[in-house]
Amino acid sequence: MKLIAIDRDDRSVYQVIVSRYDLVPYLLERFPESYSSELDVLEKILNMNPEDVDDLIIGELHNQNEIDYEIKLLGEIETIA
């Protein structure tokens, strides 16, 4: 699964690459009160905006040792004057 994340604080854009077969059950186990099923987790991930991907997905991936993932810096958000 490839997701786009945006960190507005440092204006960075990232691509997050992680197996949905690892991530979905992990999030369901970690946040059982937020999701009713694996399908519910997947639907919510696919509907996340890039800021949510940065906050939840990257934050969770950095704080665990169970799931392999890759994060690639794609660039910075340009500011328009």
N, C-alpha and C positions, 0 to 999 in steps of 0.2 A: 504494500500500500504506500503510495507517495502522497504526502500532504504538504501544503505550503503553510509556513508559519511566518508571522511578522512580529518583530519586537519593536514596538513604537518608541520605546525609551532610547534605544541606540540606532533606530531606523534601519535595522537589518532584516533581510528577507532570507528565509531558510527553506530548504526542501528536507522533509523528514521521510526517511525510508525505513519502514518497519513491517514485519509480517502481520497481517490482520489476524492470522490464526494464533499468534502469540498475544497481540495487543488486546483484542476483544475480550478473551477470557480473563486476562489480567485486570482490565478495568472493571469488569463485572464482579470479580472477586474483591477488588480494592474498594469499590463504591457500590455495594449491593443496594443501598437505599436510593441511588440515582438511576438505576437501570433495571428493567424487568426481565430482560432476556438478552442473549447474544445479538439477536437481530436488532433490538432496541439500541444497544451500544453501537453497532455498526451504523445504523441510521443517524444517530446523533453525531458520530464522528464525521460522517459524510456531509452533514449540515453545519458543521462548525465553521466559523469564520477564521481567518488566519491568526487573529489575536487569541482566540480560544485555543487553537492548536498550540500556539506558543505557551500559553499559561498552563494548560492541562497536560497535553501530550508530552511536550518537551520536559516540563517539570517532573512528570511521573517517570519518564524514561531515565532522566539523570539520577533519580533517587532509588534505583533498583538495579539488581544484578542478574535478573532472570531472562530478560529479553534482549536479543541483539538488535541493534538499530544503527542507522547512519544519519548524520545531519550534515548537510552541505550548505555552506554560505553561498547564496545566489547573488547577493549584492546589497545595495542600500537604497532606501527610498529617497528620491530626490526631493528637495524642498524647492518650491516655486516661489520666487520673490514677487 
